Amino acid sequence: MSFSFISALNKQFKLMENEDKPNEVRVIAVGDDDQCIMEKVNGSDVNYMRTFLTSFGNKEDVSRQWYKLTKNFRSRKELVACANKLSSQIRNRVDSNKKMVSEHQDAGEVHLHYYKDPNFLTEVRSFIQESDSKSIAVIAHENEQVLSLFSILKEDSCLDVSYLLENDGFNLSMLDEIDSFTNFIESNLSSENKIISQQLFDDARSYLKKVYAESGKLLVALGHIAEFEEKHELLTLSLWNTYAYEVNVEELESVQSNVVVSTIHRTKGKEFDEVHVILQKEHNQNDLDYFYRLYYVALTRAKTTLHIHSYPTRTFQALENLDVKVHYNKVESFNSKRNLVFVMGLGDVFLGFTPQQSTDIKSLSGMTVEVLENQSGSYSIRQEGFEVARTSKGFRMKLQRYLSKGYVFGECFIEYVAHYYLSDKKRCNKVVLCRINLVLPSKS
């Protein structure tokens, strides 16, 4: 995206007549190829940086200066040394000799923990309980791992824990609260004037507060409305719609908790005093560059203390030559987790489902629901006895995998209510996405 924009800008300047050309144009492009981990999400590619360097070299019409930013102001020395060692294994690098340098005098702490059983997640909790760090992140690759870790940590009621998940395709405009806010503005805005007056904007906010007073996502919606208002001097419908469409649901939650459990992608751009990185299985050996970039991002989130918890022993072997404390857990196998949490995404629900009953029930985030198996073998999400959603086949199979092991449904409630456009039916469906808790009963 950035490369395409700069290329188009350069072509536009070339087409201008001399008298129309700006006297001096400076375009600053900033990037880190070692943190290029969005290729499976938005098609980003390290090779765009290579093409940029060759396309905008020192030519007659374009002069380019390359500044290498190697100072690390976040992490302590040993943490940076570990990150450098990991990134040095990336084969496709723009600058193969790049090394970051810590600006801190103290070394920090790095611990490498090896486990004999990949199901070691319950072991992480004791590290969190014993820590006195102000901010802690537990970072894993996949949503399911994040929710498993969240379930384990939540068993200790003294821990202040929240989670961050990936949820591709779910943007802010789809959130029920935001959709209602937008509809209020559109219905009260004249067709001639697309500028939103401050009075109308405030009225829409007041309407939202009144109608969604009981919603668990009201504060999230109000936070983004305030952010939009703060960033734009002129409030227009087009600017608001663009903002609501471009903000992904992954960015909805502002994390205030002491402990955050997150996917690697969600931690990009964030930092924590202490970080625990989780690896339960070997990565695809045909895509090692992606793996090293992914975990380079994870390792570089830590400021003072880094713990790497790994079942594979060779993945982080190169770090053992550094000043890293290596620990071997001797437990052969671990007990099953007693509590599991699932947060439904758009892929976990039947998007075309339409309630059969005509009801005045209003579904809001935080409201309690029941999950019951229906005649078709799927699972119905029921609110006050009425079916408000139905699980997808894939999510049904995921639930059944654990239910067959003896887990039962615990407390379940609505996490999000989204508006999803069905292009084949040319209409918008209201989709209820839930947080589902499974509990493994104690054996008597």
Beta strands, then each sheet from edge to edge (+ up, - down):
strand 1: 71-72
strand 2: 101-102
strand 3: 109-114
strand 4: 136-140
strand 5: 161-164
strand 6: 259-263
strand 7: 272-279
strand 8: 302-310
strand 9: 325-328
strand 10: 339-343
strand 11: 368-373
strand 12: 379-383
strand 13: 386-390
strand 14: 408-422
strand 15: 427-439
sheet 1: 1+ 2+
sheet 2: 5+ 6+ 4+ 7+ 8+ 3+ 9+
sheet 3: 10+ 15- 14+ 11- 12+ 13-
end
